[in-house]
Amino acid sequence: MTNEKAELINTLIELEERIDEIWEYHPENPNRIDVESEFNDLQRTRILLQTQIDELGGIEGDEWM
């Protein structure tokens, strides 16, 4: 297989993966992810994790967020 062909195949694979990711949120997907709900869930989880990290002494440098 040539380098060019391998690169094209890799690009195609990357595009297919991205299409699959986007489909999870697409309005025509009957099982789509509710973006607002997902966002809120992630925000809550982030706060819980930050609290747990702080209770364990925080992160060195504390400038990560």
N, C-alpha and C positions, 0 to 999 in steps of 0.2 A: 504494500500500500504506500502511495506517495505521501509526502508531508502535507501537500495541499489537500489531498483527499481526507487525511486524518483530521486536519484542522476544520474542514467543512463538516465532517461528521460530528466532531466535538461541538461546533457551533450549533448544529441542528439539535443535538442532545440538550444543550443549555437552553435553547429556545423552547423545546418541548417541556422541560422542567418549569420554565417561567410561565408558560401557558397553563400548565397544571396548577401552579400556585395562584395565578390570577383567576382561574375558573372557580376556585373556592369562594370568591367574593362576587362573582358575576351575577347580575340580576336574573339571568335566565336559568341559573342553576337552582333547582328546587331545594337543594340542601345547602345553599350558600351560608357562609358565615356572616352573622350580623356584625358589621364592622364596629358600630358604636358599642355594642355589648362586649365584643372581644377587647376593644380598647379599654373600656372600664375595668374589665377583669384583669387585664395586664397591669393597669395602674394600681389596683388594689394589691395584687401580688407583689409588685415592686415595693410598695410601702411596707408590706409585711416583711419582705426580705431585708429591706434597709433597717427596719426596727430590730430584727433578729441580729443583724450584723453589728448594729450599735450596741446591743446588749452584750455582745461578745467582745466588746472593746473597739469596735469600728474597724476601719481599714487604714492601714498606715498611710499617712499623707492626706487622708480624708479629702483630697481634691479630685477624686474620680467622678464626682457628680456635683 
